[in-house]
Amino acid sequence: MRYVAVDGPVSRIEPGGDELLVELTRRYLPPHRVDAFLDYARSELGGQVVIAMTPQHWLSADLGEA
């Protein structure tokens, strides 16, 4: 299990769209999981937003195998 948290000043918040959802899903998931996650995200997760910020502090952890 891994995670990262970041904070800093936000420069803008705007609606996310399906094109961005598809792009990020394809970037971070293996190809065989993309379609199932997109179906789930579209039906269960509701609206998405894009938050643009200037990172100032980072906290990350790798807790090994989940």
Buried (B, 14 or more C-beta within 10 A) or exposed (E): EEEEEEEEEEEEEEEEEEEEBEEEBEEEBEEEEBEEBBEEBEEEEEEEEEEEEEEEEEEEEEEEEE
